[in-house]
Amino acid sequence: MKHNSSFPISSVLVKPVSADCNLSCTYCFYLSKASLYPEVEVHRMDDEVLMKLMAQIFSIPSETISFCWQGGEPTLAGIDFYRRALRYQHMFKSSFQIVENSLQTNGTLIDDDWARFLSRYDFLVGISLDGPREVHDRYRRNRGGLGSYESVIRCIDTLRRYSVKFNILTVVNNLNVRDPKGLYRFMVDMGFKYLQFIPCVEKDHDGRIADYSITPEDYGRFLCELFDEWFNDGNPETYVRDFEDLLISYVLGDTPSCVFGHRCGRYIVVEYNGDVYPCDFYVDRRWLLGNIMEDNLEDIVTSEKFIEFASMKDKLRELCKDCIWLRYCNTGCPRHWEVRNYSENYLCKSYRMFFEHSHDKFVLLKNSIESSGSIR
């Protein structure tokens, strides 16, 4: 391939163990994906698939290639798997290409060996933590029913000892949504500087919104109160991903966020056997794009099915064309439209509440950035 900055993707979300996990979190949407691959009980990406993945990905004409290793629980693949991955990255990358690696983990299996490895090779680590022990342990338990809070805190202490860069990913559920200020203060008091909050919108076995999911009203209030804590009289000191991404949108007109960005299709998902999907929320047979062992990556990401997925927001945007906040929310995540059979985004009310509350302050931050000449 020739160098082409317009190539649709430059990042890949890799599932080296598929949905395999040592925890059994109540709200996890990915555990059910194991049913897609019933032929084996334990799912592990083998070296043939790993090497082919690297050969295909580094054919992408992009200066920066990002790998996000997820699961399930990706540390189940073992450190040696990632040593081989790094070796193959070095083998296939071009001299002009920069490689970024991140690992999203529940934190329970991280020990000194892992931390030493992650530090040496400059991995960015995402740690799942839902708040204080009584909140976190409600839904994030192992298969024996024991909470994982102590293991996660031990993991964080270990990462800090080895100066590993990490951020915190919090699933906003029906419990922690009630006290956004307390949750934010907990995170800040723990010394966490980089936070990401993901709303839990899941259905139960009967197709109804699950009890552990958030309501639009509760999530709207959560965002408003969280924003006020973050805003800090115009001097935010903690990175909250959604707010920072929206601030970029206010300044530049678009955002790197897939939720609030103009389009979907900014990355691909590669399962343990090489199957390719357009998003981890859309790992199902309807959206199987191909397999890297059989199909060319360029053909996959220029296929009609991938283009159809990437344009989902264009169709939804027509339903929102009269909304004054469309410029900023860009319809949100299509997955949250599925919940309401594509009649509206389940979180539409949340976003309206939030933008009505935060817009003027975002404009103040935008003006401050433009006067200083740099995005912080």
DRENFI-522752 format. One record per residue: residue number from 1; z, x, y of N, C-alpha, C in turn. Coordinates in steps of 0.05 Angstrom, whole numbers, plus 5000, padded with zeros to 4 digits. Layout:
<recs>
NUM Z X Y Z X Y Z X Y $
...
</recs>
This chain:
<recs>
1 5000 5017 4976 5000 5000 5000 5000 5017 5025 $
2 4986 5008 5045 4987 5021 5071 5013 5013 5086 $
3 5022 5030 5105 5045 5023 5120 5039 4998 5137 $
4 5056 4978 5134 5052 4952 5147 5079 4940 5154 $
5 5086 4941 5179 5112 4931 5188 5115 4901 5185 $
6 5092 4887 5181 5094 4858 5178 5098 4849 5150 $
7 5101 4867 5131 5107 4860 5103 5131 4842 5103 $
8 5130 4819 5088 5151 4798 5091 5179 4806 5084 $
9 5184 4826 5068 5211 4833 5060 5216 4863 5062 $
10 5241 4870 5066 5249 4899 5064 5276 4901 5051 $
11 5286 4879 5040 5311 4880 5025 5309 4865 4999 $
12 5326 4874 4981 5327 4861 4955 5356 4858 4946 $
13 5362 4834 4936 5388 4828 4925 5386 4830 4895 $
14 5400 4849 4883 5397 4855 4855 5421 4844 4839 $
15 5415 4831 4817 5436 4819 4800 5436 4835 4773 $
16 5448 4858 4772 5446 4875 4748 5462 4864 4724 $
17 5480 4845 4729 5495 4833 4706 5491 4803 4706 $
18 5471 4793 4721 5466 4765 4724 5491 4751 4734 $
19 5499 4729 4720 5523 4714 4729 5549 4723 4715 $
20 5548 4744 4699 5571 4753 4684 5593 4761 4704 $
21 5618 4753 4699 5640 4758 4717 5666 4758 4702 $
22 5685 4774 4712 5712 4774 4700 5730 4753 4713 $
23 5721 4741 4734 5735 4718 4746 5721 4692 4740 $
24 5735 4670 4745 5723 4644 4741 5731 4627 4765 $
25 5719 4634 4788 5726 4621 4813 5716 4592 4813 $
26 5734 4574 4821 5728 4545 4819 5702 4538 4832 $
27 5697 4549 4856 5674 4540 4872 5649 4556 4868 $
28 5649 4576 4850 5626 4594 4847 5601 4579 4838 $
29 5580 4580 4854 5555 4566 4847 5539 4583 4827 $
30 5545 4609 4825 5527 4626 4809 5535 4627 4780 $
31 5559 4620 4773 5567 4621 4745 5549 4605 4727 $
32 5539 4582 4737 5522 4565 4721 5495 4577 4715 $
33 5487 4598 4730 5461 4610 4726 5459 4624 4699 $
34 5482 4628 4686 5481 4640 4659 5464 4623 4640 $
35 5463 4597 4646 5448 4579 4628 5418 4584 4629 $
36 5409 4599 4649 5381 4606 4651 5373 4627 4630 $
37 5393 4642 4621 5388 4664 4603 5407 4662 4578 $
38 5403 4641 4562 5421 4637 4539 5416 4655 4516 $
39 5394 4671 4517 5386 4687 4494 5406 4709 4488 $
40 5421 4718 4508 5442 4738 4504 5468 4729 4517 $
41 5490 4738 4506 5516 4730 4517 5524 4749 4540 $
42 5518 4775 4537 5524 4794 4558 5498 4803 4571 $
43 5496 4801 4597 5472 4807 4612 5475 4833 4627 $
44 5457 4852 4620 5457 4878 4634 5429 4887 4639 $
45 5423 4896 4663 5397 4907 4669 5393 4933 4655 $
46 5371 4936 4640 5367 4961 4625 5351 4981 4643 $
47 5349 5005 4633 5336 5026 4650 5307 5021 4655 $
48 5293 5009 4636 5265 5003 4640 5261 4984 4664 $
49 5278 4963 4665 5276 4945 4687 5284 4958 4713 $
50 5306 4974 4712 5316 4987 4736 5295 5006 4747 $
51 5282 5022 4730 5262 5041 4740 5238 5026 4752 $
52 5230 5005 4738 5207 4989 4748 5214 4976 4775 $
53 5238 4967 4777 5247 4955 4803 5244 4975 4825 $
54 5253 5000 4821 5252 5020 4842 5223 5027 4848 $
55 5207 5030 4828 5178 5036 4833 5165 5015 4849 $
56 5171 4989 4843 5159 4967 4858 5170 4965 4886 $
57 5196 4967 4889 5209 4963 4916 5200 4985 4935 $
58 5198 5009 4926 5191 5031 4944 5161 5032 4950 $
59 5146 5014 4938 5118 5010 4947 5117 4993 4972 $
60 5140 4982 4980 5141 4966 5005 5137 4984 5029 $
61 5119 4978 5046 5113 4995 5070 5133 4991 5092 $
62 5158 4997 5086 5180 4994 5106 5196 5019 5108 $
63 5204 5026 5132 5219 5051 5136 5247 5049 5124 $
64 5259 5025 5124 5286 5021 5114 5285 5001 5091 $
65 5295 5008 5068 5296 4991 5045 5326 4986 5038 $
66 5334 4961 5037 5362 4954 5033 5365 4942 5005 $
67 5385 4952 4990 5392 4941 4964 5420 4929 4967 $
68 5423 4904 4960 5449 4892 4958 5454 4885 4929 $
69 5474 4898 4917 5481 4894 4889 5502 4873 4887 $
70 5495 4851 4873 5513 4828 4870 5515 4818 4842 $
71 5531 4798 4838 5533 4786 4812 5533 4755 4814 $
72 5550 4743 4797 5570 4755 4780 5586 4777 4793 $
73 5596 4794 4777 5611 4817 4787 5596 4843 4780 $
74 5583 4855 4800 5565 4877 4795 5578 4903 4784 $
75 5605 4906 4789 5618 4930 4778 5619 4930 4747 $
76 5614 4906 4735 5613 4905 4706 5590 4922 4694 $
77 5571 4929 4711 5549 4946 4702 5558 4974 4697 $
78 5580 4982 4709 5591 5009 4706 5580 5029 4726 $
79 5596 5050 4732 5587 5070 4752 5562 5084 4744 $
80 5559 5090 4718 5535 5105 4709 5509 5090 4715 $
81 5510 5064 4714 5486 5048 4721 5478 5054 4750 $
82 5497 5055 4768 5491 5059 4796 5483 5088 4801 $
83 5493 5107 4785 5484 5134 4787 5455 5136 4780 $
84 5447 5122 4760 5418 5122 4752 5402 5108 4774 $
85 5413 5086 4785 5398 5072 4806 5393 5091 4830 $
86 5413 5106 4838 5409 5125 4860 5389 5147 4853 $
87 5389 5156 4828 5370 5176 4819 5342 5165 4821 $
88 5338 5140 4812 5311 5128 4813 5303 5122 4842 $
89 5322 5115 4859 5315 5112 4887 5304 5138 4899 $
90 5318 5159 4893 5309 5185 4903 5282 5193 4891 $
91 5277 5185 4867 5252 5192 4853 5228 5178 4865 $
92 5232 5152 4873 5209 5136 4882 5206 5133 4912 $
93 5226 5139 4927 5224 5134 4956 5206 5154 4969 $
94 5192 5145 4990 5176 5163 5006 5193 5179 5025 $
95 5182 5200 5036 5197 5218 5054 5205 5204 5079 $
96 5190 5183 5088 5197 5169 5113 5216 5146 5109 $
97 5223 5140 5083 5239 5116 5078 5269 5123 5078 $
98 5284 5104 5090 5314 5106 5090 5324 5084 5070 $
99 5344 5092 5054 5354 5073 5034 5383 5065 5042 $
100 5388 5039 5041 5415 5029 5045 5424 5014 5020 $
101 5449 5019 5012 5461 5006 4989 5486 4991 4997 $
102 5489 4967 4988 5514 4952 4992 5522 4939 4965 $
103 5547 4934 4962 5558 4923 4937 5577 4900 4944 $
104 5571 4876 4934 5588 4853 4939 5605 4849 4914 $
105 5631 4851 4917 5649 4851 4893 5674 4834 4898 $
106 5685 4825 4876 5711 4811 4878 5734 4830 4881 $
107 5729 4856 4877 5748 4876 4882 5768 4882 4860 $
108 5768 4867 4839 5789 4870 4819 5786 4894 4801 $
109 5762 4906 4799 5757 4928 4781 5753 4955 4796 $
110 5756 4955 4822 5753 4979 4837 5777 4998 4834 $
111 5772 5022 4824 5794 5042 4821 5786 5067 4836 $
112 5801 5089 4832 5795 5113 4847 5767 5124 4841 $
113 5759 5122 4816 5732 5132 4809 5710 5117 4824 $
114 5713 5091 4824 5694 5074 4839 5695 5081 4869 $
115 5718 5082 4880 5720 5088 4909 5709 5115 4916 $
116 5714 5134 4899 5703 5161 4904 5672 5161 4904 $
117 5661 5146 4885 5632 5143 4882 5620 5129 4907 $
118 5632 5106 4914 5622 5090 4936 5624 5105 4963 $
119 5645 5121 4966 5647 5137 4990 5626 5160 4991 $
120 5623 5173 4969 5605 5196 4968 5576 5187 4974 $
121 5568 5164 4964 5541 5155 4968 5538 5133 4990 $
122 5558 5131 5006 5556 5115 5031 5549 5086 5026 $
123 5560 5074 5005 5557 5045 5001 5573 5029 5021 $
124 5562 5007 5031 5577 4987 5045 5587 4967 5025 $
125 5613 4961 5025 5624 4944 5004 5633 4918 5017 $
126 5625 4896 5005 5635 4870 5013 5657 4860 4994 $
127 5680 4853 5005 5703 4845 4988 5708 4815 4993 $
128 5710 4800 4971 5715 4771 4973 5745 4767 4976 $
129 5753 4755 4998 5782 4749 5003 5783 4723 5020 $
130 5797 4703 5009 5797 4677 5022 5821 4672 5041 $
131 5838 4693 5044 5861 4689 5061 5887 4699 5047 $
132 5910 4690 5056 5935 4698 5044 5936 4690 5014 $
133 5956 4701 5000 5957 4697 4971 5956 4668 4963 $
134 5971 4650 4976 5972 4622 4967 5946 4608 4970 $
135 5929 4617 4989 5903 4605 4993 5883 4619 4974 $
136 5882 4645 4974 5863 4660 4958 5866 4653 4928 $
137 5891 4652 4918 5895 4649 4889 5890 4620 4880 $
138 5887 4602 4898 5882 4574 4890 5855 4572 4875 $
139 5835 4585 4884 5808 4581 4872 5797 4607 4860 $
140 5808 4630 4867 5797 4656 4857 5816 4667 4836 $
141 5812 4657 4811 5829 4665 4788 5812 4677 4766 $
142 5826 4692 4749 5811 4702 4725 5810 4681 4704 $
143 5797 4688 4682 5793 4668 4661 5818 4660 4647 $
144 5840 4674 4651 5866 4667 4641 5882 4650 4660 $
145 5870 4644 4683 5884 4627 4703 5901 4642 4723 $
146 5901 4669 4722 5918 4685 4740 5902 4691 4766 $
147 5917 4689 4788 5905 4695 4814 5897 4724 4817 $
148 5877 4729 4835 5867 4756 4838 5875 4770 4863 $
149 5893 4758 4879 5900 4768 4906 5911 4797 4904 $
150 5930 4802 4886 5942 4829 4885 5921 4850 4878 $
151 5903 4843 4860 5882 4863 4853 5863 4868 4876 $
152 5857 4848 4892 5840 4852 4915 5853 4869 4936 $
153 5878 4864 4942 5893 4881 4962 5895 4909 4952 $
154 5899 4913 4926 5900 4940 4915 5873 4954 4918 $
155 5852 4939 4914 5825 4949 4918 5820 4958 4946 $
156 5829 4942 4965 5825 4949 4994 5840 4974 5001 $
157 5865 4976 4991 5880 5001 4995 5866 5025 4984 $
158 5854 5022 4961 5840 5044 4948 5815 5052 4965 $
159 5800 5032 4973 5776 5037 4990 5784 5052 5016 $
160 5806 5044 5027 5814 5057 5052 5822 5086 5047 $
161 5834 5092 5025 5842 5119 5019 5818 5138 5018 $
162 5795 5127 5009 5771 5143 5006 5751 5138 5029 $
163 5760 5124 5050 5744 5119 5074 5718 5105 5068 $
164 5719 5086 5049 5695 5070 5043 5692 5048 5064 $
165 5668 5045 5074 5663 5024 5093 5663 4997 5078 $
166 5677 4977 5089 5678 4951 5075 5680 4929 5096 $
167 5671 4905 5088 5675 4881 5104 5687 4860 5086 $
168 5695 4838 5098 5709 4816 5083 5691 4792 5084 $
169 5687 4780 5060 5672 4755 5058 5692 4733 5049 $
170 5693 4712 5065 5712 4690 5060 5697 4665 5055 $
171 5702 4651 5033 5691 4625 5028 5709 4604 5041 $
172 5698 4589 5060 5713 4569 5074 5714 4544 5057 $
173 5737 4537 5047 5740 4514 5029 5759 4494 5041 $
174 5766 4474 5026 5783 4452 5037 5811 4460 5044 $
175 5819 4484 5035 5846 4494 5042 5847 4511 5067 $
176 5831 4533 5067 5833 4551 5090 5819 4540 5115 $
177 5803 4519 5112 5789 4507 5135 5810 4494 5154 $
178 5834 4488 5143 5854 4473 5159 5867 4490 5180 $
179 5866 4517 5177 5881 4534 5196 5864 4558 5204 $
180 5843 4553 5219 5825 4576 5226 5839 4597 5242 $
181 5857 4590 5260 5871 4610 5276 5889 4627 5258 $
182 5903 4614 5240 5920 4629 5222 5904 4647 5204 $
183 5881 4638 5194 5864 4654 5177 5853 4678 5192 $
184 5844 4673 5216 5834 4695 5233 5856 4716 5239 $
185 5879 4707 5246 5901 4725 5252 5909 4741 5228 $
186 5909 4728 5204 5915 4742 5179 5895 4765 5176 $
187 5869 4760 5180 5849 4780 5176 5853 4803 5196 $
188 5858 4796 5221 5861 4816 5242 5886 4833 5237 $
189 5908 4819 5229 5933 4834 5223 5930 4852 5200 $
190 5912 4846 5181 5907 4863 5158 5890 4887 5166 $
191 5880 4887 5191 5864 4909 5200 5834 4907 5194 $
192 5825 4883 5187 5797 4879 5180 5781 4875 5205 $
193 5759 4890 5208 5743 4889 5232 5716 4875 5229 $
194 5708 4870 5204 5682 4858 5199 5686 4835 5180 $
195 5680 4811 5190 5686 4786 5175 5661 4769 5172 $
196 5659 4756 5149 5637 4737 5145 5650 4712 5132 $
197 5643 4689 5143 5654 4663 5132 5631 4646 5122 $
198 5633 4638 5096 5612 4623 5083 5623 4595 5077 $
199 5611 4574 5087 5622 4547 5082 5616 4538 5053 $
200 5637 4527 5040 5634 4518 5013 5623 4489 5013 $
201 5599 4486 5004 5587 4459 5002 5575 4456 4974 $
202 5592 4447 4956 5584 4445 4928 5588 4416 4918 $
203 5573 4409 4897 5576 4383 4885 5592 4386 4859 $
204 5605 4364 4851 5619 4364 4825 5600 4355 4803 $
205 5610 4351 4779 5593 4345 4756 5580 4317 4759 $
206 5592 4300 4776 5581 4273 4780 5561 4272 4804 $
207 5556 4295 4816 5537 4295 4838 5549 4289 4865 $
208 5575 4286 4866 5589 4281 4892 5599 4307 4904 $
209 5603 4307 4930 5614 4331 4943 5641 4337 4930 $
210 5644 4362 4921 5668 4370 4906 5693 4370 4925 $
211 5716 4365 4913 5741 4364 4929 5746 4390 4944 $
212 5738 4412 4933 5744 4438 4945 5724 4445 4968 $
213 5704 4429 4971 5684 4433 4993 5696 4425 5020 $
214 5683 4434 5041 5692 4426 5068 5677 4401 5077 $
215 5689 4386 5095 5675 4363 5107 5661 4374 5133 $
216 5640 4360 5142 5627 4369 5167 5647 4369 5191 $
217 5664 4350 5192 5683 4349 5214 5703 4372 5213 $
218 5713 4377 5190 5733 4400 5187 5719 4426 5193 $
219 5695 4430 5184 5681 4455 5188 5674 4459 5218 $
220 5667 4437 5231 5661 4438 5260 5686 4447 5275 $
221 5709 4435 5269 5734 4444 5282 5740 4473 5276 $
222 5736 4480 5251 5741 4508 5242 5725 4527 5259 $
223 5699 4522 5262 5682 4540 5277 5690 4542 5307 $
224 5698 4519 5318 5706 4519 5346 5731 4535 5351 $
225 5751 4531 5334 5777 4545 5337 5774 4575 5330 $
226 5758 4581 5310 5753 4609 5302 5738 4623 5325 $
227 5719 4609 5337 5704 4621 5360 5723 4628 5383 $
228 5741 4610 5389 5759 4615 5411 5777 4640 5406 $
229 5785 4643 5381 5801 4667 5375 5783 4692 5377 $
230 5759 4691 5367 5741 4713 5368 5732 4721 5397 $
231 5727 4700 5413 5717 4705 5440 5735 4722 5457 $
232 5761 4718 5454 5781 4737 5467 5776 4741 5496 $
233 5772 4718 5511 5768 4720 5540 5743 4737 5547 $
234 5723 4735 5530 5698 4749 5536 5697 4778 5526 $
235 5717 4786 5510 5717 4814 5500 5723 4814 5470 $
236 5704 4804 5454 5708 4803 5425 5712 4831 5414 $
237 5732 4834 5397 5739 4860 5385 5733 4861 5355 $
238 5730 4838 5343 5725 4836 5314 5697 4825 5310 $
239 5683 4836 5290 5656 4828 5283 5658 4803 5265 $
240 5648 4780 5274 5646 4757 5258 5616 4751 5255 $
241 5605 4753 5231 5576 4754 5228 5561 4731 5241 $
242 5569 4706 5236 5554 4684 5248 5554 4685 5278 $
243 5576 4692 5290 5578 4693 5319 5561 4716 5330 $
244 5562 4739 5317 5547 4762 5326 5517 4757 5323 $
245 5509 4744 5300 5481 4738 5296 5471 4718 5317 $
246 5487 4698 5323 5480 4678 5343 5477 4691 5371 $
247 5495 4710 5376 5493 4724 5402 5467 4739 5404 $
248 5458 4752 5382 5432 4765 5382 5410 4744 5388 $
249 5413 4720 5376 5393 4699 5381 5393 4691 5410 $
250 5416 4689 5422 5417 4682 5451 5403 4703 5468 $
251 5405 4728 5460 5394 4750 5476 5364 4754 5470 $
252 5357 4754 5444 5331 4762 5436 5313 4739 5427 $
253 5324 4716 5422 5308 4693 5414 5306 4688 5384 $
254 5315 4707 5368 5317 4704 5339 5340 4721 5329 $
255 5347 4718 5303 5370 4731 5292 5364 4741 5264 $
256 5377 4763 5255 5373 4772 5228 5384 4753 5207 $
257 5401 4734 5216 5413 4715 5197 5392 4697 5185 $
258 5394 4692 5159 5375 4673 5147 5384 4645 5153 $
259 5410 4640 5157 5419 4613 5163 5409 4603 5190 $
260 5412 4619 5210 5404 4611 5237 5378 4624 5246 $
261 5364 4637 5228 5339 4650 5235 5316 4630 5234 $
262 5293 4638 5243 5269 4621 5245 5258 4613 5218 $
263 5262 4631 5198 5249 4626 5173 5266 4636 5150 $
264 5260 4625 5126 5272 4636 5101 5253 4658 5091 $
265 5259 4669 5068 5242 4688 5056 5244 4716 5068 $
266 5268 4724 5075 5272 4751 5087 5279 4772 5065 $
267 5284 4763 5041 5290 4781 5019 5283 4768 4993 $
268 5285 4783 4971 5281 4771 4945 5306 4777 4928 $
269 5309 4761 4907 5330 4765 4887 5317 4775 4861 $
270 5328 4796 4849 5317 4806 4823 5340 4803 4803 $
271 5335 4787 4783 5355 4783 4761 5354 4807 4742 $
272 5373 4806 4723 5378 4829 4706 5353 4836 4689 $
273 5336 4816 4683 5312 4820 4666 5287 4824 4682 $
274 5289 4825 4709 5266 4829 4726 5254 4804 4738 $
275 5265 4781 4731 5256 4756 4744 5261 4757 4774 $
276 5243 4746 4789 5245 4747 4818 5247 4719 4830 $
277 5266 4715 4848 5270 4689 4861 5271 4695 4891 $
278 5267 4674 4908 5266 4678 4937 5294 4678 4950 $
279 5315 4670 4936 5341 4667 4949 5362 4663 4926 $
280 5386 4673 4929 5406 4669 4908 5415 4640 4906 $
281 5411 4624 4927 5417 4595 4925 5395 4580 4911 $
282 5372 4593 4906 5349 4580 4894 5341 4595 4868 $
283 5360 4605 4854 5355 4617 4828 5354 4595 4807 $
284 5330 4584 4804 5325 4563 4783 5296 4564 4777 $
285 5288 4551 4755 5261 4553 4745 5240 4543 4765 $
286 5248 4524 4782 5229 4514 4802 5219 4536 4820 $
287 5236 4556 4826 5230 4576 4845 5227 4604 4833 $
288 5222 4606 4807 5216 4631 4795 5189 4641 4805 $
289 5189 4664 4818 5164 4674 4831 5148 4692 4813 $
290 5161 4704 4793 5148 4723 4775 5168 4742 4763 $
291 5158 4763 4752 5176 4783 4740 5165 4811 4746 $
292 5182 4829 4755 5172 4855 4764 5161 4872 4741 $
293 5168 4864 4716 5157 4879 4693 5128 4870 4687 $
294 5120 4848 4698 5093 4837 4692 5076 4833 4717 $
295 5088 4829 4740 5074 4822 4764 5077 4843 4786 $
296 5057 4845 4802 5058 4864 4825 5075 4851 4847 $
297 5092 4867 4859 5110 4857 4880 5095 4845 4904 $
298 5074 4859 4912 5058 4849 4934 5047 4821 4928 $
299 5038 4817 4903 5027 4791 4895 5050 4770 4896 $
300 5074 4778 4888 5096 4759 4887 5103 4750 4915 $
301 5105 4768 4934 5115 4760 4961 5092 4750 4979 $
302 5068 4750 4969 5046 4737 4983 5036 4713 4968 $
303 5050 4705 4947 5042 4682 4931 5046 4655 4946 $
304 5032 4635 4937 5035 4608 4950 5063 4598 4948 $
305 5076 4603 4925 5104 4593 4922 5123 4607 4941 $
306 5120 4633 4945 5138 4647 4964 5132 4638 4992 $
307 5107 4635 4999 5100 4625 5026 5111 4597 5030 $
308 5110 4580 5009 5121 4553 5011 5151 4555 5017 $
309 5165 4572 5003 5193 4575 5007 5199 4585 5036 $
310 5184 4605 5044 5189 4617 5070 5184 4597 5093 $
311 5168 4577 5088 5161 4558 5109 5178 4532 5107 $
312 5198 4532 5090 5215 4508 5087 5226 4498 5114 $
313 5234 4517 5131 5246 4509 5156 5226 4497 5175 $
314 5201 4504 5172 5180 4492 5189 5179 4461 5185 $
315 5181 4453 5160 5180 4424 5154 5206 4410 5164 $
316 5228 4423 5160 5254 4412 5169 5256 4410 5199 $
317 5243 4430 5212 5244 4431 5241 5233 4406 5254 $
318 5213 4394 5241 5201 4370 5252 5221 4347 5254 $
319 5240 4347 5235 5261 4326 5235 5282 4331 5257 $
320 5282 4355 5268 5303 4362 5288 5290 4368 5315 $
321 5265 4362 5319 5251 4371 5342 5262 4360 5369 $
322 5277 4338 5368 5288 4327 5392 5317 4337 5398 $
323 5328 4354 5380 5355 4363 5383 5356 4387 5402 $
324 5374 4387 5421 5376 4409 5441 5386 4435 5428 $
325 5399 4433 5405 5410 4457 5392 5392 4469 5371 $
326 5368 4458 5367 5349 4469 5347 5343 4498 5354 $
327 5341 4504 5379 5334 4531 5388 5353 4552 5376 $
328 5378 4543 5370 5398 4562 5361 5405 4559 5331 $
329 5405 4535 5321 5412 4532 5292 5388 4535 5274 $
330 5364 4529 5285 5339 4531 5270 5341 4517 5243 $
331 5353 4494 5243 5357 4475 5220 5378 4484 5201 $
332 5390 4508 5204 5410 4517 5185 5397 4524 5158 $
333 5414 4525 5137 5404 4532 5110 5392 4508 5096 $
334 5368 4510 5086 5356 4487 5072 5373 4477 5049 $
335 5389 4494 5037 5406 4485 5015 5425 4463 5024 $
336 5434 4464 5049 5452 4444 5059 5438 4418 5066 $
337 5411 4418 5066 5396 4394 5068 5393 4380 5041 $
338 5393 4396 5020 5390 4385 4993 5413 4365 4987 $
339 5437 4371 4997 5460 4354 4992 5456 4326 5002 $
340 5440 4323 5023 5434 4296 5035 5405 4288 5029 $
341 5394 4299 5008 5366 4292 5000 5346 4296 5022 $
342 5351 4317 5038 5333 4325 5059 5331 4305 5082 $
343 5350 4287 5084 5350 4268 5107 5363 4282 5131 $
344 5382 4300 5126 5394 4315 5148 5410 4338 5135 $
345 5417 4357 5151 5434 4379 5142 5463 4369 5140 $
346 5475 4374 5117 5503 4365 5113 5521 4376 5135 $
347 5515 4399 5146 5532 4411 5166 5521 4406 5195 $
348 5503 4388 5198 5491 4383 5225 5513 4376 5245 $
349 5531 4358 5237 5553 4350 5255 5570 4374 5262 $
350 5575 4392 5243 5591 4416 5247 5578 4433 5269 $
351 5552 4437 5266 5537 4454 5285 5536 4442 5313 $
352 5533 4416 5314 5532 4402 5340 5559 4406 5355 $
353 5581 4402 5340 5607 4406 5351 5610 4435 5361 $
354 5601 4453 5345 5605 4481 5351 5589 4490 5376 $
355 5563 4482 5377 5547 4491 5400 5555 4477 5426 $
356 5564 4452 5424 5574 4439 5448 5599 4453 5459 $
357 5614 4464 5440 5639 4478 5448 5634 4507 5457 $
358 5615 4520 5445 5612 4549 5449 5589 4558 5467 $
359 5571 4540 5473 5546 4548 5486 5551 4563 5513 $
360 5567 4552 5530 5572 4564 5556 5583 4593 5553 $
361 5600 4596 5533 5612 4623 5529 5592 4642 5518 $
362 5574 4632 5500 5553 4650 5491 5535 4659 5514 $
363 5530 4641 5532 5513 4648 5556 5527 4669 5572 $
364 5554 4667 5575 5569 4688 5590 5566 4715 5576 $
365 5568 4715 5550 5565 4740 5535 5537 4751 5537 $
366 5517 4733 5536 5489 4741 5539 5485 4754 5566 $
367 5495 4742 5587 5491 4753 5614 5505 4780 5616 $
368 5528 4783 5604 5542 4808 5605 5526 4830 5591 $
369 5514 4823 5568 5498 4842 5553 5474 4850 5569 $
370 5460 4831 5581 5436 4836 5596 5441 4853 5620 $
371 5464 4849 5633 5471 4865 5656 5479 4894 5649 $
372 5490 4897 5624 5497 4924 5615 5474 4939 5602 $
373 5454 4923 5594 5430 4935 5583 5431 4942 5553 $
374 5451 4932 5539 5453 4939 5510 5468 4917 5496 $
375 5460 4913 5470 5475 4895 5453 5497 4911 5440 $
376 5521 4900 5441 5544 4916 5432 5543 4920 5402 $
</recs>
